[in-house]
Every structure is written in C-alpha cells, then in structure tokens.
C-alpha cells in the first residue's frame, strides 16, 4: 500500500496500471473502495490512483482544525508521490470540491479535471436553506453515541442499487469516523468556490447523473457549465448521485474517452 506523510498525517492510496495518471477522489463517508470498478477497468490504459482521504479508510485521522486547503494539500502530495507529472484528477461529490481546491492552490499538478455530481462547496452551489438543512441533519448524526453512529445519505441512487453496492456502502459507512465527518461538514458547508470557476484553464469534464437528487443537474451542473471556459457536460440518463456505482460501464467509457483525448 503506497502512502505519503503530510505534516504527520499518513495518507494511503491504491495504485494500479501504467500510463497517464488518473487520480480519483471519493465522496464523504466513503474511501478508495468506492472506485473499485474504475481501478479494475481503467488500469489497462492509465495509472489509476485512488486515495483514502485524510481521516478515511487506511489514512490517519485529521485534527479538528483541518481545512479544505489542507485536504487539497494532501491530495497534491499524493500526486507528487506518484511522480508521473500532471494528472487527470476526478472528484466525486465532496471529492470534487477537494479537487477544485487542489486546482486553486496547485494548478501545475492538474492536467484535466473531471467533476462528478459535485459542488462548488455547499455554500457555492446550494440555497442557504438547503445548506442549513444538511448541516442540521449531519449534526443530528454526530450527536448520537459512538456505538450508534451510522451515517447514511438518502438520494444516492435513482433506482434499486445492486446488492454488492449496498454491502460496500454499508461497510464504508460503518468505518466512517465522526471526527472526520465533522471536518468534512465544516469545510463543505462554508465553501464557496464560485470565484474559481471562471479561472479554470484546463479541459474539464462535468459528469452527472440525470436524476441526481443530492447535486441536481439543474442548477448545479449548469452552474459549472456556464462558468468554466473549457467545460463539457455529459449527463447519464436514469442515474442518481453515485454515477460510478450505478452506471459503471457508461461512466468508465466517458472517463476513458475524455482522458484519452487530453493525454
């Protein structure tokens, strides 16, 4: 298992394949295991790297003061540790917000961006009332006793998910640490990256589920499309928030074609 240490925090990641680097950043309450289907399928053409963000999976815990810029700094360290030059960087949901912050602070490490069912921070993409509702819901989860803590997120799928996907999400959810979730929540709720979108100069793929209830195509995906100069939007029909799990074949094909075109 490769790992890199950043200010005393060990950050683990999976690496497979050969070719241009494709770095995958997962969403909240998950880890690198979320991208098992992408690692297996895309490693024939790319060096696929999927991290366990700080505080998730095999990586060490984060301090209470950990910020969005700190997450981005750790992701930059992973890309530098892979040592294959600028990477195609994909972020799903909360992971996309981290990828945007990576581009803000470390643009030379980013060859292209692939933003999947994500946000320019909750504050930057959602109505204030919705942000308050999500924060309150998360706070209720965090208030339960440790033995009863079991974060769930409604609206991940547009249809009945595969049984294996449910099992995997249950395992990852059970491994979620309350301290990590609080750090993510604080960073995500207060983030507003709208100022960054018009400054993005690399080719950017926006990959969305048509029926995503967490980050709706309208208005969120269209917000990105209207602001990022070199953005392309691909909407997968009949799919919800976790497009890579619900529709892995068209997801992987779209990612492959985009990265191949810009390698």
N, C-alpha and C positions, 0 to 999 in steps of 0.2 A: 504494500500500500504506500504510494508516494505521499509525502506530506511536506509542508513548509511551515516555518515558525515565524510569526509576526508579532513583535512586542510580547513575547512569552505565550502567545496563543498558537497552539498547533492546529493547522488546517489540513485536513486529509482530503484526498481526491482519488478518483479512479481514472486510469488512462488506458486506452486501447487503440490499436490500429496504427497506421502510418499515413502520412500525407499532411496537408494543411491542417493547422489546429482548429478544432471546433470545440468551444468551451460552453458548458451547459450550467446554468444557474437555476436551481429549483425554487419553488414557492414556499410559503410558510407552512409549518408543521409537517414538512417532508424532508427528504435528503437525496443523495445521489441515486438511491434506488428507484426514484421516480422515473429516471431516464434509462432504465434497463433496456427497453425496447429500442431506444435510439443508439445506445452504445453497441448493441449487438448488430444492428442493421447498417450503421453508417461507418463502422470502423474499417470497412474494406477500402474506403476512399479518403478518410480523414483520420487524423489523430484526435480521437474523441476524449474529452476531459470533462468529467462531472464531479463537481466539488460537493463536500459536505460543508455548508457554510459554517462559520464560527457559531458554536452553540448547538449544532445539529449533528446527527449521526455519530461518526467517529472523531469529530473535531472537538476541541476543548471548549469549555463554557466561556461566555462573554461577561465582562464586568457590567454593572448597571449603567455606566456612563457611555456604553458603546453606541456609536452614531452611524448614520447611513454612510458617511465618508469613511468610517472605519471598516465597514463591510466591503466597500469598494477598494480600499487599500489592500485588504486581504485577498480579494479576487485578483487584483493586479499582481500580487506576489505569486499566486498560483500560475498565472500566465507567464511570468518571468521565469518561474522554476521549470516550466515545460520547455522553455528556451527554443522555441521554433518561430519566433517573430510575432508580428501582429496576428491576432486570432479572429476568426468568426466567433462572435460572442452572443449566445442565445440566453435570454432570460424569460422565465415563465412567471406570470403573476407578480408577486413580491420580488422574485428574481429579476424581472425586467426593470424594476425601479432601481435595484442594485446595479444592473448593467448600465443604466442611464448615468448613474453617479460615477461609475467607472469611467465612462466616456468624458464626463465633465472634468475629472481630475487626472486621467491617464489616457488621453486620446491616442497617443502613439502606439498603444497596445491593441487597438481595435481596428481590424481590417474592415469588418462589416458588423452591423447589429441585426439581430433577429429578435423582435419584441413580440412576445406571445401572450395574448389575453392579459395585458398588464395595465399599469397606471403610471402617470407622471406624478407619483405619490397620490395618496387618497385625497389630500387637500387640493392637489392639482388637477384631479380628474373627476371627483365626485361632488355632489351637492353637500353643503355643510351638514344638513340634517342626516344624510346617509352616513357621513363620517362619524357623527355623534352616535348613531345607532350601532355602528360596527364596533366602535370603541367601548360602548357600554356592554355590548354582548361579550366582547373579549374580556372585559373586566369581571363580568359575572363568572366566566370560566376560570379565571385566575384566582377567584376568591374561594373556590371550593377546596376542601382538604386535599393534600398531595395525593393520597391514595385514590381519590375520586376524580382527579384531573384527567380529562379525556377530551381534548379539543376536537371539534368537528366543524365542518364548514358546509352549510347547505348550498345547493346550486352548482355543485361541481360538474354534474353530468346532465345532459339533456334527455337521456333515456336510461334504461336499466344498465348499469355498468357491469362488465364481466366480473364473475365471481373472484377471479385471481386479482383483479384490480381492487376490489373491496378488501380482500385479505391484506394486500400490500399496504393500502392506505391505513388500514386499522393498525398494522404493525408500526408504521412510521408515526402515526398519531400517538400511539401509546409511548413511543420513545421521545416525544416532544417534551422539552424541559420548560417549566413555567417561566424561569428567568429569561430564557431565550425568546419565548413568545412575547414577554413584556418589552424586551429591547426592540424586537421587530415592530410591535404595535406602536411604540413611541415614535420610532423612525418613520414608519409608514403614514401614520395619521398626520404628522406635521410636515411631510414632504410636499413641496410644490415645485416641480421641475419644468413648468411651462416656459420659463425663460430660456431653458436649454434647448428646447426642441428645434427652434429656428436656426440654431448654431451647429446642428449636426451635419457634418460634411461627408460622412461615409454612406455607402449604399445601405439602406435599411429595409428589412422585410417586416411587415406587420402581419402576423398570422393569428387569425381569430376564429373562434367557434361562433357560428351563426346564432346559436341560442345561448350564448354565454350570459348568465344572469348575474355573475359577480362583476364583470367588466364588460358591459354591453357594447356591441359594435357601434351602436348609436347611443350616446355620443362619443364614447371613449376612443374607439379605433379611428373614427373620423376626425377626432381632435388631433391625433398623431398624424394622420394622412394630410391634413390641411396645413400642418406646421413644419413637418420635416421635409426639407427640399428634395431629397432623393429617396423618398419612401414609396414602397409598393405594398398594397393591401391585398391579401388573399384570405377569403372567408371560406371556411369548411362547412358545408351545409349540414344541418341537423345535429350539430355538435355543441357541447357546452364549454365549460371553463378549462377542463383538463384535456385539451385537444390531443396532446401526445399520447394519452392513455385511451381515450375514447375512439380516436381515429388514427391509429399509428401508421397505417400504410400511406394515406394521403399526406399526413404530417411529415413523415420521413422523406417522401418523394419531393415535397415542396422545399424542405430544408436542403436536401441534396442538390436540387436544381439551382437554387439561389446561390449556395456556397460555390458550386462548381462554376457558375457564371462569373463569380467575382474572385476566384482564386488566382 
